[in-house]
Amino acid sequence: MCLAIPGELKEVFTPFPGGFRMGKASFGGVVKEVNLELLPEARVGDYVLVHVGLAIARVDAEEAEKTFALLREMGDLEEIDPDAAPPEAEGRPSA
């Protein structure tokens, strides 16, 4: 199963002339670089679905929040959300 996580684009850039179009996306407060080559229309403030570092689709803010809510409910958001409860607090061993 593949999983794509929504992130809000905070910055769009090209690291060097002729390079891939890149961006910095926030995933629940954690900012990561993402490849934007498949989404030439993506702009700062857009929410994009990111799979293994590649933005594959745009989504609206409401859909992104629904995804984050489901991840929180499943307990899988602590990996990307610095405000989520640490595994030890939920009785699970830390990784």
N, C-alpha and C positions, 0 to 999 in steps of 0.2 A: 504494500500500500504506500502511496506517495502522499506526503503532507506538505501543503504550502501554507505559510503563515503570512497574515497581512501585516504590512508595515507602512508607516507614514513617511513619505519622502521629505527629508529635511534639506537636502542639497542635491544638485545635479551637476556633474562635471565630466570632462574628458581628461584623463590623467596626463596624456601627452598627445601631440598632433598625430592624427590618424589612429588613435587608440579607441578602445571600446567606450561607449557612453556608459557612465557609472553614476551611482547615487549613494547617498547615505540615508538609510531608512531607520526609523525608530520602531522597535518591537517592544512595546510595554516599557519604554524608557531605556532599553539597551539599543545603542546605535551600531549598525553594521553596514559595511559597504555591500552594494548589490549591483549586478550587471543589468543595465537597462536596454540592451541592444534589441530585445524583442518588443519593446514598448517605446518607440520613438516619440509618441504623444504624451508620455508621462511627464508631469511637471511637479515642482515643489508644492507640497500640500496634498497631493494625490495619495491614495492608499493603493498599494500594489501587493499582489500575492507573490511571495518569494519561495522558490523551491531550490534548495542547495545553492543559494547565492544568486539565482537568476530570477528576475522579475518576469512572471509569465502572464499576468493579467492585472487590469485595474479593477478595483471594487470601490463601492461607496463607503462612507464612514460608518453608516448603520450596519452594513454587512460585516465590516471589519470588527466592530464592537460585538456583534453576535458571535463571531469566531473566538474572540478573546474571552467572552463569557463562558462559552463551552469549554475552552481550555482550562479556565479557572475551576469550573465545575468538576472536570476530570482530574484536577490536581497536576496538570502538566505545564502550567504556566510559570512555575517557579524557575524553570530553566532559562526563561527570557525576561521575567518580570522581577526586578530587584526588590519590589515591595511585597512579593508573595511570601508566604510563610516558608521558612527553611524546612527541609525534609525532616530534621530531628523534631521539630515542633509537631509534626503530624504522625510521629511514631514510626517513620520510615528511616532506614539508614541513609546517610549521605553518600553521594557517589564518590 
